[in-house]
Amino acid sequence: LHGLNNVDAVELSRRAVLQFVSLPKGASIAYFAAGRSHLYALDTFHGDLYTLSVPDGATTKTKLKLLQSVSSITVGLDDRLWIGLGDTSLLLRFDPVSGLTASFDLAGAAVSRLATDGFGTIYYSDDKNSTVGAGDAALAGFLFAGAAGPAALVSAVAWGAAATRMPGSRAPEPAGIDTGAVRVRTDPDLNRLLEGRH
């Protein structure tokens, strides 16, 4: 995809660049992604999704009601397009065969990036419940409490836990550290099964 809204393809066997299809000149393509049989060009300004069929170049335009700004897109192994909406916990999934869009609520997450692996798993980065910076915060808490003994361990755990509640990678403030919530056991039951969310 280049400035004239032409989608070009590189044919490696012939070492040639071929014009595949042209999108409307007024389209403002912010995101572009490729699947197995479809290419997706998302115009977030107008709310238009262009789906291009790889075998024949047939293009369909779907109007999407984007209530929030788009943060990221990715394509699953099933060729469905996944769209993360910034500052919300919603993911949209567009099916190119049916033309239908479904939404999924990630229960309080703030999706900033999406990715797909070779097995079809969709991953997302959660900027609201981030663990980015938790290790640095734990080290700061350890040093803050003297860098030795059980008190430093309690402080490290409390600071690291506080960092996971911060948006993005912001560091926690000392006033937000709850060392009373941390329990240190010197004789843990090694046969105890952990249950619930960890």
N, C-alpha and C positions, 0 to 999 in steps of 0.2 A: 504494500500500500504506500503510495507516495502522494505528494502535494496536489496532484491533479485528480485524486480519488480513483486512480486506476490501480487495480490489483494485478500485479505481475507474478509470474511463476518462473522459477529457475528449473530448467530441464537439465539435470546433471549429465545424463548420458550424451547429450549433444552440446553441452556447455552453452546453452542458449537461454536468453531471457525472453519470455513470451508474455504478451498482454493477455491476462485471463479474462477480466471483466472490468467494466467501468461502473462506479457508483455515481449517484447524482452529484453534480458539481457543488450544490449548496449543503451537502451533508458535512457535518463536523465530526469526524470519526475520532473518538477519544480512546477507544479500546479495540483491539484486533486480536483474535485468537483462532487457532486452527485445531480441528478435530480430524477424525479419520475420513469422514465423507462430507464435512461441512466446514466452511470458514464463517466466522462471525465478525461483523463490523458494527460497533455500537456507537451511535450518535447520541451522547448524553444530553446535548443542548436541546435537541428536538424530541428526544425520547424514542428514536427510531432504531430498531435492530434489523440489520441487513443480514440475511442468511444466504450464503452462496453454496450451491451444490458443487462439490469438487468434480464429479465426472463431467457435467455438462455446462457449468457456469450459470445455471438458472438462479436467479436472485429473487428472494421474497422479502418484503418489508413488513415488519410487525411493529405496531405502536405499543410501547410499554409505558405503563403509568409508574414512573420513577418518583416515589414520594420523597426520597432522599438522594443525595449524591452517591454515585457509584464509587466504591473504593477499590474493587478488583474484579477480574473475571477469570475463569478457567473452564476448560472443557473436560468432561469425564470420558472414560473409555467407551461409554454408550453414546457418545457424540452429543450429549445434552450440555447446554451452556449453563454454568453456575455464575450468578452475579451477587457480589457482596455489596450491601448498601451501607455507606459510611454512617457512623454514629447511631446505628441501630443494631438489633440482634437478628435482623432478617437476612435470609438468603433467598434468592429467587432461582428457580430452575426452569429453563426454557427447553422444551422438547421440539426439535426441528421437524419431526414426523407429524405430530398432532397439531403443532402450532400453539400448544397450551403452555401457560406459565403457572407454576406452583410456588408457594412460599413456605419457608420453614423458619420457625423461631428458635434461635439458639439460646433462649432463656437468659437474657441479660448480657450476652457477649457484645462486644463492639468490633465487628469484622473489619480489618484493615487490609488484609491480603488473603488470597486464595491460591491453592496449588493442588495439583493432582499427581499421584504417583503411578507407577506402571501397573499397579494392581487395581486401580480405579478408586482408591480412597481419596476423598476430598479433605484437604487440610485447610485450616484457617488460623490466622493470627488474631488474637483477641486483645485489643488495646485497652479494654476495660478491666479485665481480670488477668493482667499480665504477670508473668514470673520473670520478665526481663529485669535485671538489676537486683533480684533477690539475693544472689550470691554476694554481690558487692555490699548490699545492705547488711547481710549477716556478718561479713568481715568487719564492717564499720561498728556493728553492735558488739562484736567480740573485743575489738580494740577499745571501744568506749568504756567497757566494763573492766579494763585492766589486763586483758589478753591472757588470763590464767584462771583456772578453777571453774567450779560449777556456776558461779555468778556470770562469768563471761560466756559460758555455754547458753545459759538462760537468756542473756541479753542478745546473743547472736540469733537464736531461734526467734525471739520476739521481733527483732529488727527485720529479719528475712520475711517473716509472716506479714509484717506491716507493709513491706514493699509489694507483696502480691496483691494487696488491696488498693494500690495506687494506680491511677491511669497511666498507660504508657510505661515509661521507664523512670518516672519521677521518684526521687528518694523520699522516704518517710521523714517526718519531723519528729524530734525527740518526744514531743508532747503526745504523739499518737502511738507510742510504743507501750504495749501492755505486757509487762513481764510477769504479771500475776496469772496470766492465762497459760503459762508454760510450766509443765511439771517435768522434773528430772527424776528418773528412777535409777537407782544403782543396782537393783536386783530384778531386772525384767524377766517375765515368764517367757522363755524361749519357745514354748509349745503353744502359746496363745495364738489363735487365728485372728487375723485382722478382718473386720467386717465394715461394710459401708464404703463411702467415698474417701479415698486417701490421696 
